[in-house]
């Protein structure tokens, strides 16, 4: 009798869990829920952090200048320009004595002159992942790390997409791509930084933005950048969601793995696809020269490093007009064992197209952005 009651309780518990899961997935089929689940743009620390006071995050006075970038469709993006530390120290008196610049007056600031008037300046345009603002989590440490390879030259431009932080609008795939294009346009047209002195860096969601932006410029105007660095990238959103777990704990679509048709049914409601694999393939094919680096941590429990491996093969395959088999790529790629540091694989096509994939053992999903492997990669790109 007791066993019968126990089985009945277990049955109803499982039925309740199943009903909750179906309800959860059904809600995710709505556009509103998808925006909040994919972009998580309303989760931020603006309630107690003022991004207009970067000193809260360990920066020196006026080392960071806020600015606004206007998109073609009328949105206003909030961004940070970070002066590299050695350049700051060489101009410290001017920067300290300058009245704190507002986002609307950035082009009249000392920081803008240091970026735009120095022919040796280099610029990293950073596209962050979902949730938060330019000042959230490890991001401020990442900016310092990005410029530390050449602290007298490498400036950083970090932007909040539409709907994030103090930027106007609501996020979606085309909107974020528009934001990325507008940010690069600002760097080239307003700050007068030529593309060969620009590196695009993306992390997580930002990798999809960076890839889409790079593909747009090479396709539309044949503009190519010094390099593209994708940290914790994913091949496309539907594929990611099949194995993705929120915070590494709550699975999204993997419970439906025994029912592939049901998986595809629900994925059919997905508005934004973020097909990075296709965009990278097109980018590599249309480029005259490309310098693409994929960096991923093996202990990333949000996005598996296998996604970066897939993107590496897609990019290498695109260097050949007739395509390459996995076996051919495996036989011809170069591999370096970095021991506890992981491994580095590279693919060179006629010396003009370089694809590199570094898989590190440690760094997780976010903290890896602060690691020396990123600093070294950015510095190597600029040196080339």
MARKOL-963201 format. One line per 5 residues: number of its first residue (from 1); for each residue x, y, z of C-alpha. Coordinates in steps of 0.1 Angstrom, whole numbers, plus 5000, padded with zeros to 4 digits. Example, Ala and Ser with C-alpha at 12.3 -4.5 7.8 and 13.67 -1.06 7.14 Angstrom:
BEGIN
1	5123 4955 5078; 5137 4989 5071;
This chain:
BEGIN
1	5000 5000 5000; 5028 5024 5010; 5046 5015 4978; 5015 5022 4957; 5012 5057 4973;
6	5049 5064 4968; 5046 5055 4931; 5015 5076 4927; 5033 5106 4943; 5063 5101 4920;
11	5039 5099 4890; 5022 5132 4899; 5055 5149 4907; 5069 5139 4872; 5036 5150 4856;
16	5038 5183 4873; 5075 5188 4862; 5065 5179 4827; 5036 5204 4827; 5059 5231 4841;
21	5085 5224 4814; 5059 5225 4786; 5045 5258 4800; 5081 5271 4801; 5089 5262 4765;
26	5055 5275 4753; 5062 5309 4769; 5096 5309 4752; 5078 5307 4719; 5065 5342 4723;
31	5085 5371 4710; 5085 5391 4743; 5099 5361 4763; 5125 5353 4737; 5139 5388 4738;
36	5143 5387 4775; 5156 5351 4776; 5182 5355 4748; 5194 5391 4756; 5186 5394 4793;
41	5190 5431 4787; 5169 5441 4818; 5193 5423 4842; 5219 5450 4851; 5234 5469 4880;
46	5224 5505 4870; 5203 5506 4902; 5234 5510 4923; 5262 5517 4897; 5265 5549 4878;
51	5283 5541 4845; 5289 5578 4840; 5314 5575 4869; 5339 5549 4857; 5361 5556 4887;
56	5338 5533 4906; 5353 5504 4885; 5389 5512 4892; 5397 5536 4863; 5416 5568 4867;
61	5400 5602 4864; 5389 5607 4828; 5407 5575 4817; 5372 5565 4805; 5351 5589 4785;
66	5314 5581 4779; 5301 5588 4744; 5269 5585 4723; 5267 5568 4689; 5236 5573 4668;
71	5224 5545 4646; 5209 5549 4611; 5174 5539 4625; 5176 5566 4652; 5187 5548 4683;
76	5213 5563 4707; 5239 5539 4719; 5259 5545 4751; 5296 5536 4748; 5329 5539 4766;
81	5363 5549 4752; 5391 5537 4774; 5425 5554 4772; 5454 5529 4775; 5474 5534 4807;
86	5508 5545 4793; 5491 5570 4770; 5471 5582 4800; 5503 5587 4821; 5520 5606 4793;
91	5490 5630 4792; 5480 5628 4829; 5480 5665 4837; 5457 5673 4807; 5433 5645 4815;
96	5431 5652 4853; 5426 5689 4848; 5399 5684 4822; 5364 5688 4834; 5347 5654 4834;
101	5334 5649 4799; 5298 5641 4792; 5287 5616 4766; 5275 5644 4743; 5308 5663 4744;
106	5332 5635 4738; 5346 5648 4705; 5359 5679 4723; 5378 5658 4749; 5415 5651 4754;
111	5407 5614 4751; 5392 5618 4717; 5423 5637 4705; 5446 5610 4718; 5426 5584 4699;
116	5420 5602 4666; 5451 5623 4661; 5478 5597 4669; 5488 5578 4638; 5501 5550 4660;
121	5469 5545 4679; 5452 5511 4676; 5415 5504 4685; 5398 5473 4699; 5360 5475 4694;
126	5345 5452 4721; 5311 5436 4717; 5300 5421 4751; 5278 5391 4758; 5241 5392 4769;
131	5229 5409 4801; 5243 5438 4819; 5261 5469 4807; 5296 5479 4795; 5306 5480 4832;
136	5292 5447 4843; 5311 5417 4858; 5345 5410 4843; 5341 5435 4815; 5360 5464 4831;
141	5389 5440 4838; 5388 5428 4802; 5392 5463 4789; 5424 5468 4809; 5436 5434 4797;
146	5429 5442 4761; 5451 5472 4760; 5479 5459 4782; 5498 5443 4753; 5506 5478 4741;
151	5495 5503 4768; 5508 5533 4748; 5487 5524 4717; 5457 5502 4722; 5425 5521 4729;
156	5393 5502 4737; 5358 5511 4725; 5330 5493 4744; 5294 5497 4734; 5260 5488 4749;
161	5236 5475 4723; 5201 5489 4720; 5180 5482 4750; 5211 5475 4772; 5221 5499 4799;
166	5215 5535 4789; 5211 5528 4752; 5177 5534 4737; 5155 5508 4719; 5148 5471 4721;
171	5172 5443 4711; 5168 5419 4683; 5192 5403 4658; 5190 5429 4630; 5191 5457 4656;
176	5223 5445 4672; 5240 5441 4639; 5229 5477 4630; 5244 5488 4663; 5277 5470 4656;
181	5279 5485 4621; 5272 5520 4635; 5299 5516 4661; 5325 5506 4635; 5313 5534 4612;
186	5318 5559 4641; 5354 5546 4646; 5363 5549 4609; 5343 5581 4600; 5344 5602 4632;
191	5375 5590 4650; 5393 5584 4616; 5408 5551 4625; 5414 5530 4594; 5402 5494 4594;
196	5437 5480 4593; 5442 5495 4628; 5410 5480 4642; 5404 5446 4658; 5369 5434 4665;
201	5365 5414 4697; 5334 5396 4707; 5325 5374 4737; 5295 5350 4738; 5266 5369 4722;
206	5291 5395 4711; 5308 5369 4689; 5277 5367 4668; 5276 5405 4665; 5313 5408 4656;
211	5310 5381 4630; 5280 5397 4614; 5296 5431 4614; 5328 5418 4598; 5308 5399 4572;
216	5287 5430 4564; 5317 5452 4558; 5336 5428 4535; 5304 5420 4516; 5291 5455 4512;
221	5322 5476 4509; 5352 5452 4508; 5365 5466 4541; 5386 5443 4561; 5399 5447 4596;
226	5433 5439 4612; 5417 5409 4629; 5386 5394 4645; 5387 5376 4679; 5358 5355 4690;
231	5357 5344 4726; 5333 5316 4736; 5315 5317 4702; 5286 5295 4692; 5278 5282 4657;
236	5241 5293 4656; 5214 5299 4682; 5192 5269 4674; 5221 5245 4677; 5232 5262 4709;
241	5198 5259 4725; 5197 5221 4719; 5224 5216 4745; 5222 5249 4764; 5215 5250 4802;
246	5208 5283 4820; 5237 5289 4844; 5249 5254 4834; 5220 5239 4855; 5186 5244 4839;
251	5183 5227 4804; 5163 5244 4777; 5157 5219 4749; 5179 5190 4759; 5150 5172 4777;
256	5134 5169 4742; 5164 5151 4728; 5145 5118 4724; 5119 5137 4704; 5138 5155 4675;
261	5106 5165 4657; 5093 5182 4688; 5126 5200 4692; 5124 5213 4657; 5088 5223 4661;
266	5096 5245 4691; 5128 5259 4675; 5107 5269 4645; 5092 5297 4667; 5127 5312 4673;
271	5128 5347 4659; 5166 5354 4660; 5188 5327 4646; 5223 5342 4648; 5238 5319 4622;
276	5275 5327 4629; 5288 5296 4610; 5272 5308 4577; 5284 5344 4583; 5320 5333 4590;
281	5319 5310 4559; 5308 5340 4538; 5333 5363 4555; 5363 5340 4547; 5351 5333 4511;
286	5347 5370 4503; 5378 5383 4521; 5411 5389 4503; 5428 5385 4536; 5413 5375 4570;
291	5428 5371 4604; 5402 5352 4625; 5409 5339 4660; 5386 5316 4680; 5393 5313 4717;
296	5373 5290 4741; 5377 5275 4775; 5372 5238 4782; 5355 5246 4815; 5329 5269 4798;
301	5297 5254 4811; 5275 5279 4792; 5287 5273 4757; 5307 5242 4748; 5341 5246 4732;
306	5329 5223 4705; 5311 5253 4690; 5345 5270 4684; 5358 5238 4669; 5329 5237 4644;
311	5335 5273 4635; 5372 5266 4629; 5364 5238 4604; 5338 5260 4587; 5363 5288 4583;
316	5391 5266 4571; 5368 5248 4546; 5358 5282 4532; 5394 5290 4522; 5391 5265 4494;
321	5369 5272 4464; 5361 5235 4461; 5358 5228 4498; 5378 5206 4521; 5369 5174 4540;
326	5374 5171 4577; 5402 5146 4570; 5420 5171 4548; 5418 5199 4573; 5430 5175 4601;
331	5460 5165 4580; 5471 5200 4570; 5463 5222 4600; 5492 5232 4623; 5489 5222 4660;
336	5509 5234 4690; 5505 5218 4724; 5505 5244 4751; 5504 5218 4779; 5483 5231 4809;
341	5476 5262 4787; 5456 5240 4763; 5463 5239 4726; 5466 5261 4695; 5456 5251 4660;
346	5460 5272 4629; 5451 5272 4593; 5469 5293 4567; 5458 5298 4532; 5483 5313 4508;
351	5496 5334 4536; 5466 5357 4533; 5439 5340 4552; 5447 5329 4588; 5423 5310 4610;
356	5434 5301 4645; 5416 5282 4673; 5430 5282 4709; 5413 5260 4734; 5425 5268 4770;
361	5419 5246 4799; 5406 5273 4823; 5387 5305 4822; 5351 5296 4823; 5326 5316 4801;
366	5333 5352 4813; 5366 5354 4832; 5386 5342 4802; 5382 5377 4787; 5407 5389 4812;
371	5433 5363 4805; 5467 5369 4789; 5458 5346 4759; 5434 5373 4748; 5460 5401 4754;
376	5486 5382 4734; 5462 5374 4705; 5452 5411 4701; 5489 5422 4703; 5500 5396 4678;
381	5473 5408 4653; 5484 5444 4656; 5521 5434 4652; 5513 5416 4620;
